[in-house]
Amino acid sequence: MDLPDLPEAEHQNVRFADGFVLDCGTTLPELTVAYRTYGTLDAARANAVLVCHALTGDQYVAEPSPVTGKEGWWTQVVGPGRPVDTDRYFVICANVLGGCMGSTGPRSLRPDGSRWGTDFPPVTIRDMVRAQKRLVEHLGIERLFAVIGGSMGGMQVLEWASTYPDALFAAVPIAAASHHSAQNIAFHEVGRQAIFADPEYHGGRYHEHGTIPARGLAVARMAAHITYLSEEALARKFGRRLQNGGLSIFGDMFQVESYLRHQGSTFVRRFDANSYLTITRAMDYFDLAADHGDDLAAAFAGTKARFCVVSFSSDWLFPTRESRALVRALNRAAANVSFVEIPTDKGHDAFLLDEPDFHRTLAGFLAGCAERAGIVR
Amino acid sequence: MDLPDLPEAEHQNVRFADGFVLDCGTTLPELTVAYRTYGTLDAARANAVLVCHALTGDQYVAEPSPVTGKEGWWTQVVGPGRPVDTDRYFVICANVLGGCMGSTGPRSLRPDGSRWGTDFPPVTIRDMVRAQKRLVEHLGIERLFAVIGGSMGGMQVLEWASTYPDALFAAVPIAAASHHSAQNIAFHEVGRQAIFADPEYHGGRYHEHGTIPARGLAVARMAAHITYLSEEALARKFGRRLQNGGLSIFGDMFQVESYLRHQGSTFVRRFDANSYLTITRAMDYFDLAADHGDDLAAAFAGTKARFCVVSFSSDWLFPTRESRALVRALNRAAANVSFVEIPTDKGHDAFLLDEPDFHRTLAGFLAGCAERAGIVR
């Protein structure tokens, strides 16, 4: 597949030119954070909600993406009258550090005008969160009302509560875990190897060759996508149905194959392979307990946030037992925590889908916290 | 990765030159079945056990493979004093039709001396079983004492019982199912796309280019390998341990990554990519109920075999519920069936590993059947 590079789009952003020191020790000469906001910041600057996006998400939470033209990825959750009600809250979402939607990442230009590409330094979930903190401060907000996110977004929520224990009133980690499991790492590694195997990857310098490793990235996306769904969801959506009807001898394609290929081929039109490598690596290395002497409770010592931990019953990528382990650690840290497992057959992706139980849970938790925080409607 | 083609090895075989009509309608001008036997056929020709291998298995059940030099893949199960006791039974194992260890498959030569390659016709699990039947008849055996196999081997066991209801006394489908699920198909499709994406695949004509699609095949193997293990097994074996100690900032590799890469790179030295495509397709299309008017019980109408259905508690590729569905269908068909779920954390691969409970179950079932069948020790 010979595809040109991703379209360059203008993204709203803020640029910090004073240098940004990463966990790896490298200093980025400048930090750009691309972001979107929805709603109005109240006079007390107390109603700000930070939404953290997942691996392949972006800042276009509640409006069409300028790259794909598709509607925002969380319009069912964020908007007027939605659980994260933009009539009530000021919602912020930033493209993560290392991403490819306008924030500093492998696609960004270095001071000498060349692209970072594979020279882009490794980043951590904490680096992503520290970049978001810069944005939040830039917006004049000292303390967020809430930080919310699913999957890798949930990892960021946990890191926020750990790194900035005073800077958020409420924390909602959804379909997340305190670390990436061996199986999760394994699936990411398959995707990375698929990208490396693509000759169009050119050792990461595909920009210089005017191409992208589209086939490898598509395979990576396909492998990952299976993990986002449950077996039940796949069986319900596709079963063993063939694309073109009639069981001929292998002439036809199963619907699930066609679906996966579509997932792969559309993904490469919107996502950068080096960003994919950078961000999957950040997720793999996320391990809050390891960062705190192998004591997860210590990661949350002193946090003042109220937690609502959410898991989905059929999520096998970030299973409920990981959320329970998180809740136990938060309890040991004497944090204020509630936990809800949403019964669903939709798998990990349930946090992005129509799940009324989840939406009611989120709306209720935020409303209760808003009352306690004295946020005026 | 620029690797030469697989080493050619001489495999014991039988050649049927009278043509072999496949389910797809194509006639193979000749059928070669490569096989190995262990033990001695008794005078009544009543003690033969056919072992069916899985996707990437071969006929070298209980002796070193001439290609890899590694010990047989089921030495814990097949051998003197083992559950499938070669002092008692005459054990046969054939490389499947479509395979790459000597049986007719994509690597085989056509009458004109060229390799089949991608022109090799699609084969079904039933075609594989019909090829085995030719071998069994060639060996002078009218009725097998038992047919045993795990994973795709289990699919063959079911097909044997369905297609030849009088030709086996006992059937042991292990970690199997009556059809491939949407999730299973999806994982296979990821592997196929990884192979197709490798430029060394050359549209399947890699033999002509003196190369093999090693990177693509390795990625396919890595993705598949994750599905053979349980999350618990991965966590126990590797957890989040790093290969070279000390948590540097992403300089180190997780052990699980190193392990997967090793799995991928050794696999391509012993397996043919076109065989992988052919056999995964055969598995995907396996659906015994669909072949019998969507009634799984009808598939087993008239079978005289005694069944022992075995599943493993942590197998998420062929989960226990699939075995239970099989047992229910066998019950509806008034078949003689017992069912055992082996508690283990080793996942799908448990059937290949040290699982004393499984081995005792198998030994006991066979011994009981041998007594009923009047097989003299």
Interface residues (C-beta under 8 A of the other chain):
Chain A: D23 C24 G25 P122 T124 H179 H180 S181 A182 Q183 I185 A186 F187 E189 V190 Q193 A194 F196 A197 D198 P199 R215 G216 A218 V219 M222 A223 I226 L229 E231 L234 A235 K237 F238 G239 R240 L247 I249 F250 F254 V256 E257 L260 R261 G264 R281 D284 Y285 D287 A290 W316
Chain B: D23 C24 G25 P122 T124 H179 H180 S181 A182 Q183 I185 A186 F187 E189 V190 Q193 A194 F196 A197 D198 P199 R215 G216 A218 V219 M222 A223 I226 L229 E231 L234 A235 K237 F238 G239 R240 L247 I249 F250 F254 V256 E257 L260 R261 G264 R281 D284 Y285 D287 A290 W316
